[in-house]
Amino acid sequence: MVWICLICEINCRQELHLLDNEISFNEAMIEERDQGLREIEEQIGEANEIFKDLAVLVHDQGIVIGSKIIIVQNRNIYSLLLFATKFSYSFCLYRFRHSGR
């Protein structure tokens, strides 16, 4: 009976060690993904600044642009805004799910 208890205890310790390793790995993955999300967030902010600067440049210099180029730019801006909206939602959802609540 004592041997069975010792074997069970050894098995439990091994399982706990494996679970600790898995938790450490998952925490590292979460941190890595969180860092990646912060970098993407920063890049979106930089892209936003570029679009603002471009808008000021076009407005201040009174540049006349052909309608086809404007349509392409509008589609690009729409795509960027759509991406930013989806990213913001995903980022908030990710933070909420991993906030320990």
C-alpha positions as CSV (number, residue, x, y, z in Angstrom):
1,M,0.0,0.0,0.0
2,V,2.9,2.4,0.8
3,W,4.4,1.7,-2.6
4,I,1.2,2.5,-4.3
5,C,1.0,5.8,-2.5
6,L,4.6,6.6,-3.4
7,I,4.0,5.8,-7.0
8,C,0.9,8.0,-7.0
9,E,2.8,10.8,-5.4
10,I,5.6,10.5,-8.0
11,N,3.1,10.5,-10.8
12,C,1.4,13.6,-9.3
13,R,4.6,15.5,-9.0
14,Q,5.5,14.6,-12.6
15,E,2.2,15.8,-13.8
16,L,2.5,19.0,-11.8
17,H,5.9,19.6,-13.3
18,L,4.6,19.1,-16.8
19,L,1.7,21.5,-16.1
20,D,4.1,24.1,-14.7
21,N,6.1,23.8,-17.9
22,E,3.0,24.1,-20.0
23,I,1.9,27.2,-18.1
24,S,5.3,28.8,-18.4
25,F,5.3,28.1,-22.2
26,N,1.7,29.6,-22.6
27,E,2.6,32.7,-20.6
28,A,5.7,33.2,-22.8
29,M,3.5,32.8,-25.9
30,I,0.9,35.3,-24.6
31,E,3.7,37.8,-23.8
32,E,5.1,37.3,-27.3
33,R,1.7,37.8,-29.0
34,D,1.0,40.8,-26.7
35,Q,4.3,42.4,-27.9
36,G,3.4,41.7,-31.5
37,L,0.0,43.3,-31.0
38,R,1.6,46.4,-29.4
39,E,4.0,46.6,-32.4
40,I,1.0,46.4,-34.8
41,E,-0.8,49.0,-32.8
42,E,2.2,51.4,-33.1
43,Q,2.5,50.8,-36.8
44,I,-1.2,51.6,-37.3
45,G,-0.7,54.8,-35.4
46,E,2.3,55.6,-37.7
47,A,0.2,54.9,-40.8
48,N,-2.5,57.1,-39.4
49,E,0.0,60.0,-39.0
50,I,1.2,59.4,-42.6
51,F,-2.4,59.7,-43.9
52,K,-2.9,62.9,-41.9
53,D,0.3,64.4,-43.2
54,L,-0.7,63.4,-46.8
55,A,-4.2,65.0,-46.3
56,V,-2.6,68.2,-45.1
57,L,-0.1,68.2,-48.0
58,V,-2.8,67.7,-50.6
59,H,-5.0,70.3,-49.0
60,D,-2.3,72.9,-48.5
61,Q,-0.7,72.6,-51.9
62,G,-4.0,72.4,-53.7
63,I,-2.9,69.4,-55.7
64,V,-5.5,68.2,-58.3
65,I,-5.5,64.5,-58.5
66,G,-7.2,62.4,-61.2
67,S,-10.5,60.7,-60.1
68,K,-9.0,57.2,-60.6
69,I,-6.2,57.9,-58.2
70,I,-8.6,59.3,-55.6
71,I,-10.8,56.2,-55.9
72,V,-7.8,54.0,-55.3
73,Q,-6.7,56.1,-52.3
74,N,-10.3,56.0,-50.9
75,R,-10.3,52.2,-51.2
76,N,-6.9,52.1,-49.5
77,I,-8.0,54.3,-46.7
78,Y,-11.2,52.3,-46.3
79,S,-9.2,49.1,-46.2
80,L,-6.8,50.5,-43.6
81,L,-9.7,51.8,-41.5
82,L,-11.5,48.4,-41.8
83,F,-8.3,46.7,-40.7
84,A,-7.8,49.1,-37.8
85,T,-11.3,48.6,-36.7
86,K,-11.0,44.8,-36.8
87,F,-7.6,45.0,-35.1
88,S,-9.0,47.2,-32.3
89,Y,-11.9,44.8,-31.7
90,S,-9.6,41.8,-31.7
91,F,-7.0,43.6,-29.5
92,C,-9.7,44.6,-26.9
93,L,-11.2,41.1,-27.0
94,Y,-7.7,39.5,-26.6
95,R,-7.0,41.8,-23.6
96,F,-10.4,41.1,-22.0
97,R,-10.0,37.3,-22.4
98,H,-6.4,37.3,-21.0
99,S,-7.0,39.8,-18.2
100,G,-7.8,37.1,-15.7
101,R,-11.5,37.8,-15.5
